[in-house]
Amino acid sequence: MEEELEQANFYYALHRPQEVLGGERELTLFSMLLAGALIFTGMNWTTTFVGGSIWTVCWYFLKKMAKSDPIMSKVYITQLKYRPYYPAHSTPFAE
C-alpha cells in the first residue's frame, strides 16, 4: 500500500516581495525622496520639471529591475560584501 505525500498550501501573499509602484520599496521611496527634495528646495517650475523627470526615469528603470528580480539590489549588495571570498579564477591552477 502506497502512502501519498501530504500537500501543504503555500500562499503567495505570505512570501510576496515588498514593492511600491512596481519597484523595490527602498529604492522607489528613496528616489521619491530625492526628487521631492529637489522640487521643494528649488520652488520653481524648472526644478519641478527636472525633479519630476528624474523620478519618472528612475521609476521606469526600477520597475524593469523589479520585474527581472524583485530583490536585485539586495543580491547585488550581498555580492559586493562577499567579493573577497570569490576566487578570481575558476581553479587554483588557472593562469
Sine and cosine of phi, psi and omega as CSV:
sin_phi,cos_phi,sin_psi,cos_psi,sin_omega,cos_omega
0.00,0.00,0.84,-0.55,-0.02,-1.00
-1.00,0.05,0.66,-0.75,0.07,-1.00
-0.99,-0.12,0.71,-0.71,0.03,-1.00
-1.00,0.04,0.57,-0.82,0.04,-1.00
-0.95,0.32,0.60,-0.80,0.03,-1.00
-0.98,0.21,0.75,-0.67,0.00,-1.00
-0.98,-0.19,0.70,-0.72,0.04,-1.00
-0.91,-0.41,0.68,-0.74,0.06,-1.00
-0.96,0.29,0.66,-0.75,0.00,-1.00
-0.89,-0.46,0.97,-0.24,-0.11,-0.99
-0.98,0.21,0.80,-0.61,-0.04,-1.00
-0.89,0.45,-0.53,0.85,-0.05,-1.00
-0.91,0.40,-0.35,0.94,-0.04,-1.00
-1.00,0.10,-0.30,0.96,-0.01,-1.00
-0.77,-0.64,0.38,0.92,0.01,-1.00
-0.97,0.24,0.66,-0.75,0.01,-1.00
-0.93,0.36,0.51,-0.86,0.00,-1.00
-0.99,0.14,0.89,-0.45,-0.01,-1.00
-0.77,-0.64,0.53,-0.85,0.10,-1.00
-0.83,-0.55,0.85,-0.53,-0.03,-1.00
0.82,0.57,0.53,0.85,0.07,-1.00
1.00,0.03,-0.06,1.00,0.00,-1.00
-0.89,-0.45,0.15,-0.99,0.05,-1.00
-0.86,0.51,0.64,-0.77,-0.14,-0.99
-0.86,0.51,-0.79,0.61,-0.10,-1.00
-0.91,0.42,-0.70,0.71,-0.05,-1.00
-0.93,0.36,-0.63,0.78,0.01,-1.00
-0.91,0.41,-0.71,0.70,0.00,-1.00
-0.92,0.39,-0.58,0.82,0.03,-1.00
-0.92,0.38,-0.64,0.77,0.04,-1.00
-0.92,0.38,-0.58,0.82,0.08,-1.00
-0.91,0.42,-0.63,0.78,0.01,-1.00
-0.90,0.44,-0.71,0.70,0.00,-1.00
-0.91,0.42,-0.69,0.73,0.02,-1.00
-0.91,0.41,-0.65,0.76,0.04,-1.00
-0.90,0.43,-0.63,0.78,0.04,-1.00
-0.90,0.43,-0.64,0.77,0.03,-1.00
-0.90,0.43,-0.68,0.74,-0.02,-1.00
-0.91,0.41,-0.72,0.69,-0.10,-1.00
-0.98,0.18,-0.36,0.93,0.07,-1.00
-0.99,0.12,-0.49,0.87,0.01,-1.00
-0.98,0.20,-0.68,0.74,0.03,-1.00
0.82,0.57,0.62,0.79,0.16,-0.99
-0.57,-0.82,0.11,-0.99,-0.11,-0.99
-0.93,0.36,-0.50,0.87,-0.01,-1.00
-0.91,0.41,-0.76,0.64,-0.01,-1.00
-0.93,0.36,-0.49,0.87,0.08,-1.00
-0.90,0.43,-0.70,0.71,0.03,-1.00
-0.91,0.41,-0.70,0.72,-0.01,-1.00
-0.91,0.42,-0.71,0.70,0.01,-1.00
-0.89,0.45,-0.68,0.73,0.05,-1.00
-0.90,0.43,-0.62,0.78,0.03,-1.00
-0.92,0.40,-0.69,0.72,0.02,-1.00
-0.88,0.48,-0.69,0.72,-0.02,-1.00
-0.92,0.39,-0.61,0.79,0.02,-1.00
-0.90,0.44,-0.68,0.73,0.02,-1.00
-0.91,0.40,-0.70,0.72,0.03,-1.00
-0.88,0.48,-0.68,0.73,-0.02,-1.00
-0.89,0.45,-0.65,0.76,0.02,-1.00
-0.87,0.49,-0.75,0.66,-0.03,-1.00
-0.95,0.31,-0.53,0.85,0.06,-1.00
-0.93,0.38,-0.58,0.82,0.08,-1.00
-0.91,0.41,-0.69,0.72,0.04,-1.00
-0.89,0.46,-0.65,0.76,-0.01,-1.00
-0.91,0.41,-0.68,0.73,-0.01,-1.00
-0.94,0.35,-0.50,0.87,0.05,-1.00
-0.93,0.36,-0.58,0.82,0.04,-1.00
-0.95,0.32,-0.76,0.65,0.01,-1.00
-0.45,-0.89,0.91,-0.42,-0.08,-1.00
-0.91,0.42,-0.29,0.96,0.01,-1.00
-0.84,-0.55,0.59,0.81,-0.09,-1.00
-0.88,0.48,-0.64,0.77,-0.03,-1.00
-0.92,0.38,-0.60,0.80,0.03,-1.00
-0.93,0.37,-0.60,0.80,0.06,-1.00
-0.91,0.42,-0.66,0.75,0.00,-1.00
-0.91,0.42,-0.67,0.74,0.01,-1.00
-0.91,0.41,-0.63,0.78,0.06,-1.00
-0.90,0.43,-0.64,0.77,0.03,-1.00
-0.89,0.45,-0.64,0.77,0.04,-1.00
-0.92,0.39,-0.59,0.81,-0.02,-1.00
-0.92,0.39,-0.61,0.80,-0.06,-1.00
-0.99,-0.11,0.20,0.98,-0.01,-1.00
-0.84,0.55,-0.65,0.76,0.02,-1.00
-0.89,0.46,-0.40,0.92,-0.02,-1.00
-1.00,0.09,-0.34,0.94,-0.02,-1.00
-0.98,0.21,0.75,-0.66,0.04,-1.00
-0.95,0.31,0.52,-0.85,0.00,-1.00
-0.96,0.27,-0.42,0.91,-0.01,-1.00
-0.81,-0.59,0.26,-0.96,-0.06,-1.00
-0.96,0.29,-0.51,0.86,0.01,-1.00
-0.75,-0.67,0.32,-0.95,0.04,-1.00
-0.94,0.35,-0.24,0.97,-0.03,-1.00
-0.99,-0.14,0.03,1.00,-0.01,-1.00
-0.94,0.33,0.57,-0.82,-0.01,-1.00
-0.91,-0.41,0.00,0.00,0.00,0.00
